[in-house]
Amino acid sequence: MPLCRFDLEIKRKNNAVRLIGIDEAGRGPLAGPVVACAAFIPPESFQFLRNIVNDSKKLSPHKREEAFLIMLKHGVKHGFGWATAEEIDRTDILSATFKAMNDACIRLFRQLQNETVCHGKTSTACTESDNLPFNPAETLVLIDGNHKIRNARDIWQQEIIDGDAKSASIAAASIFAKTIRDRWMILLSKKYPGYSFEKHKGYGTAAHIRAIEQNGPCPEHRLTFAPLKQKYLPMSIQTHEEKKRKNAGIQKSGKIRKRKKQESIPVQPLLF
C-alpha cells in the first residue's frame, strides 16, 4: 500500500480529523543528541510527495535534503525536540527519546493551534472537517516503533511498527529528524574537529573509536554507552542511580568529576 494511502486509510478507520507522524534519529550513536520530529502533511500536499517521501534510511543524504526542502515548500509542518548526550546519560536513551518525541509533538501542536489545515481547494482529499480549527483530541499521532510516548496523556497515540516504511506522515517525520540531526552533527564537527562527526554522525565506526582513544571523550559523547562506559564513566559523570544513592545517604568511595556543561547549538541553521 502506498504511504499516502496508508495514512488516509488509518485516518478513516479511526475517524480522526487529522494525522501526525513522529519518528526519531540518533538513538544508537555514541555522540550527539537524539532528535525527534513530528510531521503534519496537509491533505492538499500529498499529491506533491507521493514519489518523494520515504523512510529516511532508504534515502541518500542528498535525497533527504531534497525531500526536506520540497516538504517545506509544499506546506508540510513539523516540530522537533531533542535530548542531549548529558540528558541521555542522566536518564536512559528510551526516556530521553520519549522526552524528545513529546517536545516535538507539543511544538507542532502549538503551530497548528487555531490554524486551518486546508488553505486551498487543490485536492479532493480536502474535506470540510479539514478547515476546522486544530483540536488535539481529534488528532491521531502515529509513533514509529512499538512504544507509545510515556506520560503523554493528552496525546491520542498509536504505535506503528516499521511505520517509516508504511506511513507518509511518519516517513516525513523521519526525514525531518534525520536531516536536522545530521546538520546538528556537522555543526558539532566544527566545534570538536578531532572526531569527524560530519562523516559518521556520532555512530561507533572504527575511525570514531580511534579518535576517542586518542583524544578522550568530548562533552557530546554518551558516557553510559559501551565502549565508553567502562573506561570513562566512573571519572566523568554521576549517573542517575548514583544520584539516588547519594540522596538516600549512601556514601560512595572516590570522587566523581562533574561533567562540563554542554553549550547550546543555534536552532535556526538546523531548520533551513
C-alpha positions in Angstrom: 0.0 0.0 0.0 1.4 3.4 -0.9 2.4 5.5 2.1 -0.1 8.3 1.5 -2.9 5.8 1.1 -2.0 4.1 4.4 -2.4 7.5 6.1 -5.7 8.2 4.6 -7.0 4.7 5.4 -5.8 4.8 9.1 -7.3 8.2 9.4 -10.7 7.0 8.1 -10.7 3.8 10.2 -10.0 5.8 13.4 -12.4 8.6 12.5 -9.6 11.1 13.1 -9.8 14.6 11.8 -6.1 15.0 11.4 -3.0 12.7 11.4 0.5 13.4 12.7 3.6 11.2 12.4 6.5 11.1 14.8 9.9 9.5 14.4 13.4 9.9 15.9 17.0 9.8 14.7 20.1 9.1 16.8 19.2 6.5 19.3 22.3 4.4 18.6 25.3 6.7 18.2 28.0 7.2 20.8 27.8 11.0 20.5 25.4 13.8 19.9 21.7 14.3 20.7 18.7 12.1 19.9 16.3 14.1 17.8 12.6 13.6 17.2 10.3 15.2 14.8 6.5 15.4 14.5 5.2 16.0 11.0 1.8 17.0 9.6 1.1 16.7 5.9 -1.9 18.9 4.8 -4.2 16.9 2.6 -3.6 19.1 -0.4 0.2 18.4 -0.1 0.0 14.6 -0.5 -0.1 14.9 -4.3 3.4 16.5 -4.4 5.0 14.0 -2.1 4.0 10.6 -3.4 7.3 9.9 -5.2 9.5 11.8 -2.7 8.6 10.9 0.9 10.1 7.6 2.0 11.8 6.1 5.0 14.8 8.3 5.6 17.1 5.3 6.0 16.4 4.4 2.3 17.4 7.9 1.1 20.8 9.2 0.4 21.8 12.4 2.3 21.3 14.4 -0.9 17.8 12.9 -1.4 16.9 13.6 2.2 17.9 17.3 1.9 16.0 17.5 -1.3 12.9 15.9 0.3 13.3 18.2 3.3 13.1 21.3 1.1 10.2 20.1 -1.0 8.2 19.3 2.1 8.8 22.8 3.4 7.8 24.2 0.1 4.5 22.4 0.0 3.5 23.3 3.5 4.4 20.2 5.5 4.6 21.4 9.1 6.9 20.0 11.7 8.0 20.4 15.3 11.2 18.9 16.7 12.5 18.0 20.1 15.8 16.7 21.3 17.7 15.3 24.3 21.4 16.0 24.7 24.1 13.4 25.5 24.1 14.7 29.1 20.3 14.1 29.4 20.7 10.6 27.8 23.4 9.8 30.4 21.4 11.2 33.3 18.3 9.1 32.4 18.5 6.5 29.7 18.1 6.5 25.9 14.5 5.4 25.8 13.4 8.0 28.4 15.4 10.7 26.5 13.7 9.6 23.2 10.3 9.9 24.8 11.1 13.3 26.1 12.3 14.4 22.6 9.1 13.0 21.0 6.8 14.6 23.5 8.5 18.0 23.0 8.3 17.6 19.2 4.6 16.9 19.4 3.9 19.8 21.7 5.8 22.2 19.4 3.8 21.0 16.4 0.5 21.2 18.3 1.3 24.8 19.1 2.0 25.6 15.5 -1.3 24.1 14.4 -3.4 25.6 17.2 -6.1 27.8 15.8 -4.9 27.3 12.3 -6.9 25.8 9.5 -5.1 22.8 7.9 -6.5 23.2 4.4 -5.6 26.5 2.9 -7.0 25.9 -0.6 -9.1 23.5 -2.6 -6.3 22.0 -4.6 -7.1 18.4 -3.5 -10.2 16.2 -3.4 -8.8 14.8 -0.2 -9.5 18.2 1.5 -12.9 18.0 3.3 -15.0 20.4 5.3 -13.5 18.9 8.5 -10.0 19.9 7.3 -11.0 23.5 7.6 -11.9 23.3 11.3 -9.6 24.9 13.9 -7.0 22.5 15.2 -8.1 20.2 18.1 -5.6 17.9 19.7 -8.3 15.5 20.8 -9.3 14.9 17.2 -5.7 14.4 16.0 -4.3 10.9 15.8 -0.5 10.7 16.4 1.3 7.8 14.8 4.5 6.8 16.6 7.2 4.8 14.7 8.0 1.6 16.6 6.4 -0.5 19.3 6.2 2.0 22.1 3.8 4.9 22.8 5.2 8.0 24.3 5.3 7.7 28.1 3.4 10.2 30.2 1.8 11.9 27.2 -1.7 11.6 28.5 -3.2 14.4 26.3 -1.9 12.8 23.0 -4.1 10.3 21.1 -1.4 7.8 20.1 -1.0 4.7 18.0 2.3 2.9 17.6 3.2 1.6 14.1 6.0 -1.0 13.8 8.1 -0.1 10.8 6.0 3.0 10.5 8.6 4.9 8.5 8.1 2.4 5.7 4.3 2.4 5.9 3.1 5.9 6.7 3.8 9.1 4.8 3.4 11.1 7.9 6.0 9.0 9.8 8.3 8.9 6.8 8.1 12.7 6.6 9.0 12.9 10.3 11.9 10.5 9.8 13.3 12.8 7.0 13.0 15.9 9.1 14.6 14.2 12.2 17.5 12.6 10.3 18.2 15.8 8.3 18.1 18.1 11.3 20.3 15.7 13.3 22.8 15.4 10.5 23.1 19.2 10.3 23.5 19.3 14.1 26.4 16.8 13.9 28.1 18.9 11.1 27.9 21.9 13.4 29.4 19.9 16.3 32.2 18.7 14.0 33.4 22.3 13.7 33.3 22.7 17.5 35.1 19.4 18.1 37.2 18.8 15.0 39.1 15.9 16.3 36.2 13.4 15.9 35.0 13.8 12.3 31.4 14.0 13.4 30.5 15.3 9.9 31.4 11.9 8.5 29.9 9.3 10.9 27.4 11.5 12.7 28.4 10.1 16.0 28.0 6.4 15.3 30.5 3.9 16.6 32.7 3.5 13.5 36.3 2.2 13.8 37.5 5.7 13.0 35.3 7.3 15.7 36.5 4.7 18.3 40.2 5.5 17.4 39.5 9.3 17.8 38.0 8.7 21.2 41.0 6.6 22.2 43.4 9.3 21.0 41.5 12.4 22.3 39.3 11.1 25.0 35.6 11.9 25.0 34.2 15.3 24.4 31.1 16.8 26.2 28.9 15.4 23.3 29.8 11.8 24.0 27.3 9.5 25.7 29.4 8.0 28.5 26.8 5.4 29.5 27.2 3.8 26.1 29.6 0.9 25.5 32.5 1.1 24.8 32.8 4.4 26.7 31.1 3.3 29.9 33.7 1.1 31.5 36.6 3.4 30.8 35.2 7.0 31.1 32.0 6.9 33.1 33.4 6.4 36.6 35.6 9.5 36.5 33.4 11.7 34.4 29.7 11.6 35.4 27.4 10.8 38.3 24.7 8.6 36.9 21.1 8.7 37.8 21.4 5.6 40.1 24.4 7.2 41.8 22.4 10.3 42.5 19.6 8.3 44.0 22.0 6.5 46.3 23.6 9.8 47.3 20.2 11.3 48.1 19.4 8.2 50.2 22.5 8.8 52.3 24.6 6.1 50.9 28.2 7.2 50.6 30.3 6.1 47.6 34.0 5.9 47.6 36.1 8.1 45.4 35.4 11.4 43.7 33.5 11.9 40.5 34.3 14.9 38.4 31.3 16.9 37.2 30.8 16.9 33.5 31.5 20.0 31.6 28.2 21.7 30.7 27.2 21.4 27.1 26.7 24.6 25.2 23.5 25.1 23.2 23.5 24.8 19.4 21.8 27.6 17.4 18.5 26.1 16.2 17.9 28.3 13.1 20.7 26.8 10.9 19.3 23.3 11.5 15.9 24.1 10.0 16.6 25.9 6.7 
